[in-house]
């Protein structure tokens, strides 16, 4: 509905960036399992994105439809997993997921925005136009600033930190509510082949690729389990 569209827009431009910045700027990247874990997650998703780009051959005549399939295959809905993480993985689960948010959301959003700019309905006409859309994306900005702040050792922004934390706390319930409200089963039935393709990529191929990448990087069993969960959501 129009009301939920406005709520989702507020979340996209205000709540989600606040959540991402707060989570990423406070993440602890010094753990010994960080590199194998992130290597497995990022390696699996980059392989998934490369395969999803190959789907362009199947949707050659319909660029906007292809962008929907691509995003359905590649995008990560980390809020759902983060909400269930303590029950699934124990206290270390949310910490590992927090490590993945910064680099994974940053990289996936850059890729998805580039694909949308190239083949979407409002197709960009130049590389500069694609870069403009990437630079203006609030999620990309929040991730990039959060990572810079983290590695610069800036932990306290005075009152701004409290305000961003309060806004970020509203992001998860709003995101989950908007996902449910945005479901259109009629549209799903009308695009059954595209939905089946994206679901197959996301629910079967993605966790398999992430698991294989974690085996290659030597991630611990818990880190591998969390990474596979990230690949499945």
SVG drawing of the C-alpha trace seen along z (x, -y; Angstrom):
<svg xmlns="http://www.w3.org/2000/svg" viewBox="-3 -15 47 42">
<polyline fill="none" stroke="black" stroke-width="0.4" points="0.0,0.0 1.0,-3.7 1.4,-4.0 3.9,-1.1 5.7,-2.5 6.3,-5.7 7.4,-3.8 9.8,-1.7 11.2,-4.9 11.8,-6.4 13.5,-3.2 15.7,-3.1 16.9,-6.7 17.0,-7.1 16.6,-3.9 18.6,-1.4 21.6,-3.7 21.6,-4.5 21.4,-0.8 24.2,0.1 26.5,-2.7 26.0,-1.9 26.5,1.8 29.5,1.5 31.4,-1.2 31.2,0.8 32.1,4.2 35.2,6.0 37.3,7.1 40.3,8.2 39.0,11.8 41.2,14.6 38.3,16.1 37.4,12.8 39.4,13.2 38.4,16.9 34.8,16.0 34.6,12.9 36.7,14.6 34.1,17.4 31.1,15.1 32.5,12.7 34.0,15.4 30.7,17.3 28.6,14.2 31.0,12.9 30.8,16.3 27.0,16.1 27.0,12.6 29.1,13.9 26.7,16.7 23.7,14.3 25.3,12.1 25.2,15.1 21.4,15.2 21.3,12.2 21.5,14.7 18.1,16.1 16.4,12.7 18.0,10.9 14.8,9.3 13.6,7.9 16.2,5.9 14.0,4.8 12.8,8.4 16.5,9.5 17.4,6.9 14.6,8.3 15.9,11.8 19.5,10.6 18.5,8.8 16.4,11.7 19.3,14.0 22.0,11.9 20.6,9.4 21.0,10.3 18.2,9.7 20.4,9.7 17.6,8.4 15.7,11.8 18.9,13.8 20.0,11.3 16.7,11.5 17.0,15.3 20.8,15.5 20.9,15.8 18.6,18.8 20.3,20.4 24.0,19.8 24.3,18.6 25.8,15.3 28.6,15.3 26.2,15.5 25.1,11.9 28.7,10.8 29.8,12.7 26.8,11.5 27.7,7.9 31.1,8.4 29.5,9.4 27.2,6.5 29.8,3.9 31.8,5.4 28.9,7.6 26.2,5.0 28.6,2.5 29.8,4.8 26.4,6.3 24.7,2.9 27.4,1.6 26.9,4.6 23.1,4.4 23.0,0.6 25.3,1.1 23.1,3.9 20.0,1.8 21.5,-1.2 22.7,0.8 19.6,2.9 16.8,1.3 13.8,-0.7 15.6,-4.0 18.8,-2.8 21.9,-4.9 23.5,-6.2 27.1,-6.4 29.6,-5.1 29.4,-8.5 25.6,-8.0 26.2,-4.5 28.8,-5.9 26.4,-8.8 23.8,-6.2 26.3,-4.2 27.7,-7.2 24.2,-8.5 22.9,-5.2 22.3,-5.7 23.1,-2.1 26.4,-2.3 27.3,-5.6 26.4,-4.2 28.5,-1.1 31.5,-3.0 31.4,-5.6 30.9,-2.9 33.9,-1.0 36.1,-4.1 35.0,-5.2 35.7,-1.7 39.2,-1.4 40.0,-5.0 39.2,-4.0 36.4,-6.5 34.0,-5.0 32.1,-8.0 30.3,-10.7 28.8,-12.2 25.1,-12.8 25.1,-11.7 26.0,-8.2 22.9,-8.0 20.6,-9.4 21.9,-7.0 21.6,-4.1 18.0,-4.9 17.1,-5.2 18.9,-2.0 16.9,-0.1 13.8,-0.8 15.3,0.6 14.8,4.3 11.1,4.3 10.3,1.8 12.3,3.9 10.5,7.1 7.1,5.5 7.7,3.9 8.9,7.2 5.6,8.9 3.5,6.0 5.1,5.9 4.3,9.5 2.2,9.7 1.2,13.3 -0.6,12.4 2.6,11.0 4.5,14.1 2.1,16.4 2.4,14.2 6.2,14.5 6.6,18.0 9.6,18.8 11.6,15.7 10.7,16.3 11.7,20.0 15.0,19.0 15.8,16.4 14.7,18.7 16.8,21.6 19.9,19.3 19.2,17.8 18.1,20.9 20.2,23.6 23.1,22.3 24.1,19.4 24.6,21.4 26.4,24.1 28.9,21.6 29.4,19.9 30.0,23.3 32.5,24.3 34.3,20.9 34.4,21.4 36.0,24.8 38.7,23.2 39.4,20.4 39.4,22.7 36.7,21.0 35.6,22.6 32.5,24.8 30.5,22.0 31.7,19.4 30.8,21.7 27.3,22.3 26.7,18.6 28.1,18.0 25.8,20.6 22.9,18.9 23.9,15.6 23.9,17.4 20.4,18.7 18.7,15.4"/>
</svg>
